[in-house]
Amino acid sequence: MMRAPPLRHVFATSVKEAAHLLATDPRAMILAGGTDVVPNLKRRQFAPSLLVSVKRVDALRAIRAVAGGGLSIGAGVSLSDLAVDARFAKAARALRSATAQVATPHIRNVATLGGNLCLDTRCTYYDQNLEWRQAIGYCMKAPKSSGGVALRDKEDCICWVAPQSPKCKAVSSTDSAPALIALGASVVLESKDGERTLPLRELYADDGMAFLTKRGDEILREVVLPADFQHWTSTYWKLRRRDSFDFPVLGVGAALKLGSGGTITDARIALGGVLSAPILVPESATLVGKTLTDDAITAFAELAAKHAKPLDNTDLEFPWRKRVTKVFVANALKELRGDDRASMGRLAERAVVG
């Protein structure tokens, strides 16, 4: 049985107290649901000296309206609560769909939105126990000199996924990020020095080691949906080997604002699971002014798939994962057009295998 290493564990009673504790110990980590942190502790991928639990911070579990018509979602809200919240049934359906597809009901009951957004990047060569990683000489993300512990700064060690790469290629596996990026969400980070707000897409960097732009002394306090989020229609498509459990090897968040006659007046399509960071497809704006014809959908799906650059770092073969990106982007747009999702899922299976 794998056990976590010895460490201090304290319960913060407020966000400010948690931020103060992080500032006083550079090796401190936040613990919310623990569904990612605890297994990584047992595999010795992390070695914090202090775990700061925020489970007793009620403010992090609040969902409230904000000035101007937006909505604030506390980082401590459970994925189960988000998956059934009626406020997201139509306008922010991408978020509801994404959180409903994370892991299993038992895990969703304790996993939090903030934890899923800050989920550690994953890799075939990294997500193993200490002895397994020791046998291959460790890797760039968790090198020998660190005792196999994940680092944020580069060391002279190989990335087994891409041996010539100067940076780690571990992949982003958060479900909620592509959905929320498509919805135009922002995040509020708090430290002892105050708070700062940034677009959610700017929270991530395309680097498997330093994958968050959040500083070590900052806490992700809340996610804010923009004032016009109720005027959008959205969805989320996820690819994984087992539909009932696995991490995504592809996630597609799609959100459109539609005008008269179904003309697109704004669009955001985001991809996850294909790089070290979720990305907003730069060509999303090319959908504006168009209607969702088969030709328009096919043309955009071709453009979006060019940004998917999966490698041999997670489940399933990466050439197939790249090919299926086009199919899933197209299906997400077809669903927003009004096509039946269930039938598209069966067609997608045949399309990517054939």
N, C-alpha and C positions, 0 to 999 in steps of 0.2 A: 504494500500500500504506500502510495506517495503522500508525504506530509509536507505542510508548509514549513518554512524555516522559522526559527525563533524571531519574534519581533514585538514591538509595542503596538497596542491597539487601543485607540481612544475614541469616544463618541463626542462629536461636536454638537452643540446645541443651536448653532446659527451659522450662516454662511460666513460671516465676519470671523467667527472663532476658527472655522475650518481654514480660512485663508491665512489667518495669523499662524496657525500650526504649520501650514505648508511653507510659509516664509521663514520659519525658524529652523527648519530641517530640510536641507536639499534632497534628502533621500526619502522624504515622506510621500505617500501616495493616498489618493482619495479612494474610499471603498463605498460603493452605493449598493447595487444588487449583488455584486461579487461574482456574477456568472462567468466573466472572462478573467478577472483579476485572480481569483482564488485558484483555478486550474493552472494558470501561468505561474503562480507562486509555487505550487506543488512540483511543477516541472523545472523550477529554479530559473525561469526566464526573467523573473523580477526578483530583486533582493532589497526591498525597502527596509529601512530601520523603523519606520512608523507607518501604520495604517490609520487614516483619519476617516472614521465612519460618519456618513451624513444621513444615515437612516432615520435619525430623530429630528432632522431639520424639516419641520412641517412646510416651511415656505417653498421648499424645492418640489413639493408635490401639488402645488396649486396650478390651476388653469384659470386664467382671468382675462377679461377684456382690457385692452389698453387704449389710450387716447387715440382718436382718429379711426377706430373701428378694427384695429388689428387684434390679435389674440396671443397671449403669452402662455407658454407651456413650461412649467418647471422642469428642470433637468432630472428631478427625482420621480417624476410620474412614471408608473409602471407601463410596460408595453401592453399588458393585458387591458389596462384601463383605456389606453389610446385606441386599441383595436375595436373597442365596443362603444366608444364615446359618440353619441348622436351628432355632436357638433361637427364631426368630420365625415359624416355619412355621405355627403354630396360634394361640398366645396373642396374639402381636403381629403378626398377619397384615397389619393396616393399614399398619404401618411397612414391612414387606417389599414389599407391593404398591406403596406410594407411591414408594419408592426405586427399584424396578424400572422405573417408568414415567418417570423423569427422563431427558430428552434421549436420548442414544445410548449404546451400550456403551462406546465410546471415552471419552466424557465422564464416564460413571459410574465408570470405572476410576480417574480422578484426582480427581473431585469428592468433597467430604467432607460429612458430616452437618452439621457446624457451619457450613460455607459455605452449604449449602442453607437452613438455618434463618435465617441472616443475609442472605439474598439481597436485593440492592437491589430496591426497588420499580420496577415497569416502567410505561411509558406510551408511547403512539404518538408523542407530541411530545418525549419525553425520550430514547428509545433510538434516536438518530440520530447521525450524525457531527457534528463541531463546525460545519462549514460549513452543513449543513442547519439546525441549531438557530439559528445566527447569522442565517440568512435570514428566520426568522420572529420575530426579536427575543428569542430564548431563552424561558425559562419560569420559573415560580416556584421550581421545584426546582433549576434551574441557571441563575440569572439572569446578565445581561450584566456586572454589576459584579463578579461572581466569575470572569469569563472563561468562563462556561458550565459551571463546576464545581458539582456538587451540594452543597447546603448543608443544615445541620440547623436553622438559624435562619431565620425568615421575612424576606423582603425585599419591597419594593414592586414586585412583578412579577406578571404575569397567569398564572393556571392556564388553559391553553387548553381543557382538558376542561370546566371549569366556571368561566367568566370572572368570575362574581360570588362565587365561593367564597373565603373568607379563608384556606383551607389547600389544600395540594397534594392532588390526587386520584390520584396514581400508585398502582398496585394491587400488592398482595402476590401474589407468584407462586411461593412455596415450596410444594412438594408434601409434604415431610415434616412441616411444622408442623401442618396439620389432622389428619393421622394421629396424631401424637404428643399433640396436645391431647386428642383423643378417648381416648387411652390413659391420660390423667392424668399425663403426664410433667412433670418439673421440670428446671431447668437450674442448673448451678453456674457462676458467673462468678468469675473471679479477677483481682485487681489487685495492685499492690505493697502495698496496705493490707490484703490478706487476701482472703477469699472470701465470697460470699453466694449463697444458694439461693432461687429463686423459681419458682412454677408457670410452665410454658412459656407459657401464654396471657398472662401478665403481662410477657413479654419484648417484646410488641408494643403499639404505639399506632396508632390509626386516623388516621394522618397520613402522607401520601406522602413527606414530607421527613424528619421525625423519627419514623421508623417503628419504631425500636428504643428500648427503655428502658435498654438497656445503655450504660454510659458509654464514652467514647472510649478510656479507659485500661484497660478491662476486656476480658478474653478469655473467650469461651465455652469452658469447659474440658471439660464433660461433660454428657450428658443422662441422667437417672435415671428408670427406669420404676419405678412403685410396687410394693410387696411383693405385692400381689394381682393383678398384671397377667396372670398365667397363668390366672386365673379368669374372664377376659373373652373374648368373641369379637368380632372386629373386621374391618373391611374399609375399602378406599379406592376411591372412584370419581373418575375424572378426565375432564374434557372439554377437548379441544384439536382444532385443525383437522386436524393430521396425527398419527396415533396413534404414529408412530415417532420423533417428535422434539420437538414444540413445548412451550412453557410452558403451564401450565394456564390456562384462562379460567374454570374452575370446578373446585374440588376438594372432595370430601365425605369426611370421615373419620367413621366410625361405629363405636362400641364399646358392647356390651351385656353385662351380667351377667345370666344367666338362671337362674331357680330351677326348682322342680318344675313339670312341665306346660308349660314354656316361658314361665312368667310372668317378666316383666322386673323385676329387683330393683334395677338401677341402669343408667343410660344417659348417654352423652355423644356428642353429634353436633356436629361442627365443620365450618365452611365456610371455604374459601380461594378466592382469585381474584375475589372479588366486592366487596371493600373494600380499603382501604389496610392492613388487618391481618386475619389469620385470626381467626375468632371461634368461641366455643363457644355454640351455640344455647341461649338462656336457657330455652326450654321443654323441654329434654331431660328434665327431671324429670317431665314430664307422662306420659312413657311408663311410669314405674314403676307396677307393679301390673297392667299390661295384658299381653295376649298380642299377637303380631304378626298380627292379623287384617287383612284388606284395608282395612276401615273405619278401624282405628286407624292404620295406615300412611298412608293418604290424609289423615287429619285432621292428623297430625303434619307431613307434608310441606308442607301448606298453611301451617302456622305457621312452619316453618323458612324457607320461601321468602320470607316477609315481611322477613327480615333481609338478604336478598341485594339489594344496591343497586349493581349494575354500571353503569358509565358508558362513554362512548365513548373509552376509554383503552387498549384492547387489541384483540385480534382478535375477529371476529364481532360481529354486531349486539347491542347491550346489551338491548333488549327480549326478544330470543330467549334470551339468556343468563340473564335472570331467570326466564323461563318454564321453562327446562330444569332449573333448580335443584330445582323440585318433583319432577320426574321422577327425577333422580339421587338425591335423598334417599330417595325411595320405593324405588328399586331397591337402594340400599345396605341398607335394612332388610329387603327381601325376600330378598336374598342371605343375610343373617344368619338369616333364618327357614329357609333351606334351599333356596330356589328356585335354578334353574340360571342362573348369571351370563351364560353365552354367549347363551342365548335372550333374556334380559332386555335385553342390549345391542342386539339387533336390533329388539326391540319399542320400545326407547327412541328409536331413530332415527326410527321411524315416528311416535311420539307427539309428538316435538318439532317435526317438520316439518309434521304435519297440523293 
